[in-house]
Amino acid sequence: MTNRIRVAVLATNAEGFLDLYLSFVEATDLEYSESQQYDMALAQAEDGGYRVPMIAFDQNDAAADVLRHADEFMEGDTDEV
């Protein structure tokens, strides 16, 4: 059985700008425990025209929480860093 996992990839898009590629990956518990969800998402991003540098994080990583805070910070909704 697989689990549907949300993954974001920070990567360079076709125009050469940093961008976020958002995707779902299907991973078994074993694949997840071996962190294969990142490789799956990186491959999807590459197939979508994204290039290195690339780094992936999933919905359970600390980076996902930081991304939520970063959105508030960038929009000016908070002055807390």
Protein Blocks (a to p, Z undefined) as FASTA:
>chain_A
ZZddddddddddfkopacdddddddddfklmmnopmmmmmmmmmmmnopacddddddfkb
mklmmmmmmmmmmnopacbZZ
